[in-house]
Amino acid sequence: MSQTFKTERTARRAAAAKWATLQCGAAEFSITLARGRADLYPDLTASVAGFKTAIDSHQWTISRVVHNLSESGFTTQLELELKIKDIDMTESEQDQ
């Protein structure tokens, strides 16, 4: 952040807001399920299998769900996000 703030409190709030933004959507992944899952909805945590270890080894958050019912059957399209978790800004990092 290159902006200068008038008070430390304002700077801390801006830093916290920026950090929250960075945590959302660190990586994204889309998939269409051949068999629809009506029980899936946004903000659920999901795991995937059968992909690269870098994808399979993380918990994903469902950000968007589209259920489709057509002549071909019922499918579900998912958009997933990997969020940075278990990482918090410490006081010393905030002071720098």
Secondary structure, 3 states (H helix, E strand, C coil): CCCCCCCHHHHHHHHHHHHHHHHCCCEEEEEEECCCCCCCCCCCEECCCCCCHHHHCCCEEEEEEEEEEECCEEEEEEEEEECCCCCCCCHHHHHC
